Each structure stands twice: as C-alpha cells, then as structure tokens.
Amino acid sequence: MNTITKRILTVLILIFVIGLAFYPKLKTLWKPSEGKPVDGSKSPATASLTGAAAAGKPAGGGGSSAGGGKAQSGPTSVGIMVVRSESLDEKILTTGTIVPNEEVDIRSEVSGRVTSIGFREGDYVRRGTVLLRINDADLQAQLQKLTANRKLADANEQRLKRLFEKEAISRAEYEISQTNLTGTIADIENMKAQLAKTIIRAPFDGTVGLRQISVGSYISPASPIATLTNMNPAKIDFSVPAKYANIVRRGSRIQFTVEGSDSRRTGTVYAVEPKVNPETRALLLRAVSPNPNGTMVPGAFARIEVVLSARGNAIVVPTEALIPEQNGQKVFVVRNHKAESVSVEIGLRTDRNVEIRSGLNVGDSLITSGIQMVKPGGEVLVQ
C-alpha cells in the first residue's frame, strides 16, 4: 500500500469519527417540528381558538366585555374616638437613684476587744438597741479608783471647811481641797464617758446589714462593723436641665417607677441644690416617697416624671391621628358619614398623646385609624 492510499484512508476514518460525534446535533436540526403543518395551513388547535374568539366577539364588532368597566369604590373603613377633655400634666422625663432615708456605717469610738454582739444580720432594730460591747475591765477598775479618791477628797474638803470656818486654816488651803474634789468628780465623769463608748447603740430605727467582725475581734475606730439603714420613707435623687431651675421647686410632684417593678409611685420634692452643676448644667433635686414595706431598695434605678403644671380640661388625642402639613397639623373628623379635614393647633406632647389647643371640640368623632385611605369629603364606614 503506497503513501497516497494510506493518507486517503486516514482522512476517511477521521471524517467517519467526526460524523459519529456530531450526528445527534445534526439529527435535531434536520428533524421537523412536531405538529407543525408543512403546507402552511393552520393547525386544528389554532383554528379552534380562532373560531372560539370569533364566536365570542359581539355582532357589533367593537364592544367591550361586560366586566371590563371600572369598578366603583365603596366607603373607607376607619376607626374613630370621641373627643373628650381630661387632665393633662406638663412633665419632664428624667432618671434618678433611690437613696435611704438614713444610713450610717457603725464604728467604735474606742479600741478594744469585742465581748458581745447584740444583733443578727438583717435584723430590724430600734433606736437605742445595744449592738456591740467592748471589753471595759480596765476602765471599770479606773472608775472604782476614782470613786474611792472622790470619797477621800470629799471627806478632806468637809474637814478643811470646818477648820476654815473656825479660822484655823487659810482660805488658800481650803480652796485647794475644793479643787481636788472638783477635779476628782470631773475625772469620774470622764471615765463614765469612756465606759459609755464601749457600748455601741443604734442611733435610729433601721435594718442592720452584714457584720464585718466577730466576738473576740480587736477593733479600732477605723474598723467597719456593719451598716444601719433606714428605708422609710425612701428618697430619690435626680437632676433636671438648668432651664427648669426656676420652675421645679420644693413641693413639686413627681411620678416614678423603680427598676424591677411596674407599679407607679408618687413623691414630693423637698430639697433643691442651691446651684447648677457647671459640668453637667443640671440641677440636683431630692424627693421623698413613702416606703412602708421596704420594696424600694436603696441604689435602685428609677424613671421619673416631674410634673411642672397640671391642666384640668385639655383635649388630648393620639399622635397617630395627626397629619403634618405645610402650615401645621391637621386631623380628620367624621361628619354626616363623611371625612372632613380640620386644621388644629397643638400644645404639649407626651410619648403617646398630644394636646389640641384649637380646632377640635368635645364630642367630635376623630379618625384614628385608616387615615391613609381617607380623602376629604369621602364617605367612611366606622368600624
């Protein structure tokens, strides 16, 4: 087999292999579409649709279908409230801290060893209750010595007094005996005062906290013993911006809630700091509130509303009923089953409500929901 024949066979084999590889794609291109008429005539399905369309077409040729006209919209559903007058307070919102009515760190005035403890941690004690005793044996011994010296000085003063009356001694000698007696009496009183310091008593009614010492401990005036706290009434420390310094004063009312409780409490401002803090530009105040059950714990966080003024007959509406416009605010009211736009003048605002000073009257039906769909003069359906 010569070279030319080999080349021809090789080319033919390559063409055969390429034909096998591309045959599926070529078959798809050559195959005619199913259901497509070869002679260009319409298919039965197309003819059927055309006939149906022709059958559904009105005889006049250009009329629209019965449902093709624009539907008429009905009345808009809205929610309303009847406008009433109520009490409205102008308030300042701030935060504060609960502080005790009285609180003291119990400490000893003298150094010594603790001989007895007269309280239990967490006990409520009355004023004057003995809380602690310190060893006073040495002071008692000194008191006995001074008492004996007083008896001797008293007897000596009486003897010299009789001699002085008989002019047997000079006045100077008699006055020395009087001085010795007076000094001994003063020493006795001083020793009694020292002995009194070895007994620590409660300075006021209150609850004793956790003690820091035990029987047998040696304490000094620097040693902490426990804390005594009186929590009724409770005090509330808070501050307001400096611009309210001439408005908030003694006697101002506050309303507040304490962290961990939803109950609303009231209090009265009884003390105002005489100057504004130059760093915070705020005025510090202190209010008092009854706390008979001790539910307000000192140190707790409080949310406070300071009442600046109270208005007895104010019209108050929800903030969502207001619609802002270029020249102010407006609302929608229902009159004769139709929505009517009314311009209003607003006053005080709270977190949920706003005061209406003019534009609304008591008894008006104010639209509060569905306002986005309401148009002036449009019919409404009250839900």
Buried (B, 14 or more C-beta within 10 A) or exposed (E): EEEEEEEEEEEEEEEEEEEEEEEEEEEEEEEEEEEEEEEEEEEEEEEEEEEEEEEEEEEEEEEEEEEEEEEEEEEBEBEBBEBEEEEBBBBBEBEBEBBBBBBBEBBBEBEBEBBEBBBEEEEEBEEEBBBBBBBBEEBEEBBEEBEEBBEEBBEBBEEBEEBBEEEEBEEEEBEBBBEBBEEBBEBBEEBEEBBBBBBBBBBBBBBBBEBBBEEEBEBEEEBEBBBBBBBBBBBBBBBBBBEBBEEBEEEBBBBBBBEEEEEEBEBEBBEBBEEBEEEEEBBBBBBBBEBEEEBBBBEBEBBBBBBBEEBEEBBBBEEEBBBEEEEEBBBBBBEEEBBBBBEBEBBBEBEEBBBBEEBBEEEBBBBBBBBEEBEEEBBBEEE
